[in-house]
Amino acid sequence: MSADDYLPADGGITMFSTTWCGYCARLKHQLSAAGIPFTEVDIEQVPGTADLVASLNGGNQTVPTVIFPDRSTATNPSLAQVKAALGV
């Protein structure tokens, strides 16, 4: 499994999260309010994704971790960082 397996469509992001993560809930709310499409992947429910997130974060299973259409990633990004990465 690689980040390429979770590449989002142009204009959107893939966000790895957990149900109990407050930072994830905040980012989801902000994305929805801004009209930015996202696909959420719960790393506690989808096999292999916790390891994928750890591989993107130096061994840490830190969420939210985001994948952008250009294959770049960000950990706990602000809405402004997401918008800048998407060019919106």
N, C-alpha and C positions, 0 to 999 in steps of 0.2 A: 504494500500500500504506500502511495506517495501523495504529496500535495496535489499532483496533477489529477488524481482521482476525484478531487473535490474542487476543481477550477470552476468558478462561477461564470455566468454569462456576462458579457460586457454591461457595465452600468450597475452591477450588483456585487455582492460579496458572499463568501461562505464564512460563517462564524461558528467556531467550536466553542461549546459552552457546557454548563451543568445547570440543573434546575435550581440549585441553591445559591448560585453565584450572583451577588448583588451587582457587580460590575457588568455582568452579562445582561441582567434585567434592564439596567440603565441604558446600555448601548442599544438593546433591542427597541426600547421605547423611543430613543432618539432617532434611530434609523426609520422606524415606522412613521414618526411625526414628520421627518424630512422627505418621506417618499422614496427612500433608497431600498431597493429590493435586497433581501438576504435569505440565504438558506441556513438554517440552524442545524448543527449536528451535536447531539448530546454525547460527550465522550464517555459517559458512564453507561450508555445504552448501545452504542454502535461499536462492535468489536474492532480492535486495532486502532481506533482513533485516538485514544489516550496516548498510545506509543507514538503515533504520528505527531501529535501536539508536542510531546516531549522532545522528539527529534528536531522540531522547529525552534525549540526554546532552550537549547543547551541542557537537555535532560529534565527540565521542569514541565509538569503538566499544567501550565498556567493558562487560564481562560479569563476573558475571551481572547482567543487567537483567531485572527482573520486572514483569509486568503483573498487576494485581489485577482482580477482577470489577467493581469500581466505576470502572475506567478509570485509576486512579492507578498510578504506577510507582515503582520503587525500584531503585537501583543498588547492587549488592553488599550487600543487606540481611542482617541477622542473622536467625536463626530467630525470636528474640523479636519483631523488627520485622514479620516475615511473620505470625506469630500475631496480633499486635496489629491489623494491617491486616485480617486475616480474622475477627477477633473470636473467636478460639479460645484 
